[in-house]
Amino acid sequence: MSLNIIVLLGALGLLYWWYASMIKKKNKALEALSGIDVQMKMRFELIPNILAIAKKFMEHEKGLITQVTELRVRASAEYNKNNPDELKEHINAIDEMNSKMRQFMLNVENYPQLKSDQTMVQAMQSYNEVEAQISAARRFYNSAVGEVNNSIEIFPGSIIARMASIGVMPFFRAESDEKEPVDATKLLN
C-alpha cells in the first residue's frame, strides 16, 4: 500500500471518529433533555392539583391561576428535540411557566388557611421535590449541551457538524428575576 492511501484512510478514520463523537454527545444531550421532560411531566401533572386546591381559597387570584393553566398547556406541548428553534421555544415556555408558578407560590403565603391545609402542604412538598429533580436534570442537560456545543464550535468539528446538519443546542438559563438578590424584608412582611 502506498503512503498516500494510508494517510487518506487515517484522515477518513479520524473524520469518522470525530463525527461519531459528536453524535454521541448530541445523543447524550437529548437523553438529558428527555430527563427534564420526564420531570416536567411530573410537574405538569401536579400543577392542576395545586391549582384546584388553591382555587377554593384564592378567589382574588383567578387571573394568575388561569395564566398558569394556559402556560402549562403551552409548555407541555409536543416539540421537535432535533430542531434548535423549537427547542428554544419550548425552553422559553417552560421558563414563563416557572416564573408564574413562583409568583403563585409567593401569593399562597398571603392565605394562611391555604398554607395550613394539609392537602396543600403535601402538594407543595411534592412540588418542591419535583423542582429539585428538575434542577438536577437541567444541570445534567447543560453539561451535556456544553460538550456538544464545544465539539461543534471547535475546528474541525464546525465543518463536520455543518456537513452532518448538527446545530448548536440551547442552554437552560436562569431567568432575570432568579438572578436578582432576594429581599428578605419582602418575605418577612
DAVEN-V85168 format. One record per backbone hydrogen bond with DSSP energy under -0.5 kcal/mol. NH is the residue of the N-H (numbers start at 1). CO is the residue of the C=O. E is the energy in kcal/mol with one decimal. If there is no record, write none. Layout:
nh/co/e
NH/CO/E
NH/CO/E
This chain:
nh/co/e
6/2/-1.7
7/3/-2.5
8/4/-2.6
9/5/-2.7
10/6/-2.3
11/7/-2.5
12/8/-2.6
13/9/-2.6
14/10/-2.2
15/11/-2.5
16/12/-2.6
17/13/-2.4
18/14/-2.4
19/15/-2.6
20/16/-3.0
21/17/-2.2
22/18/-2.1
23/19/-2.4
24/20/-2.4
25/21/-2.2
26/22/-2.7
27/23/-2.7
28/24/-2.1
29/25/-2.1
30/26/-2.5
31/27/-2.3
32/28/-2.2
33/29/-2.3
34/30/-2.0
35/31/-1.7
36/32/-1.7
37/33/-2.4
38/34/-2.3
39/35/-1.9
40/36/-3.0
41/37/-2.4
42/38/-1.7
43/39/-2.1
44/40/-3.4
45/41/-2.1
46/42/-1.3
47/43/-2.4
48/44/-0.8
49/45/-0.5
50/46/-2.0
51/47/-2.8
52/48/-2.5
53/49/-2.2
54/50/-2.5
55/51/-2.3
56/52/-0.7
56/53/-0.7
57/54/-1.3
58/54/-2.9
59/57/-0.8
61/58/-1.4
62/59/-0.9
65/61/-2.4
66/62/-2.5
67/63/-2.3
68/64/-2.6
69/65/-2.1
70/66/-2.6
71/67/-2.7
72/68/-2.2
73/69/-1.8
74/70/-2.1
75/71/-3.0
76/72/-1.7
77/74/-1.0
81/79/-0.8
83/80/-1.5
84/82/-0.7
87/83/-2.5
88/84/-2.3
89/85/-2.3
90/86/-2.4
91/87/-2.5
92/88/-2.3
93/89/-2.2
94/90/-2.2
95/91/-2.4
96/92/-2.4
97/93/-2.2
98/94/-2.6
99/95/-2.2
100/96/-2.1
101/97/-2.5
102/98/-2.4
103/99/-2.1
104/100/-2.5
105/101/-3.0
106/102/-2.2
107/103/-2.0
108/104/-1.7
109/105/-0.8
109/106/-0.7
110/107/-1.7
111/108/-2.1
112/110/-0.5
115/111/-2.4
116/112/-1.6
117/113/-0.7
117/114/-0.8
121/117/-2.5
122/118/-2.3
123/119/-2.2
124/120/-2.8
125/121/-2.1
126/122/-2.4
127/123/-2.4
128/124/-2.5
129/125/-2.1
130/126/-2.4
131/127/-2.5
132/128/-1.9
133/129/-1.9
134/130/-2.6
135/131/-2.4
136/132/-1.9
137/133/-2.3
138/134/-2.6
139/135/-1.9
140/136/-2.1
141/137/-2.5
142/138/-3.1
143/139/-2.1
144/140/-2.3
145/141/-3.0
146/142/-2.1
147/143/-1.7
148/144/-2.2
149/145/-3.2
150/146/-2.3
151/147/-2.2
152/148/-1.9
153/149/-2.6
154/150/-1.6
157/154/-1.8
158/154/-0.6
159/156/-0.6
160/156/-2.1
161/157/-3.2
162/158/-1.7
163/159/-2.2
164/160/-2.1
165/162/-0.9
166/161/-2.7
167/165/-0.6
173/171/-0.5
178/175/-0.8
179/175/-1.1
179/176/-0.5
180/176/-0.8
184/182/-1.0
186/183/-1.0
187/183/-1.0
188/184/-1.9
189/185/-0.9
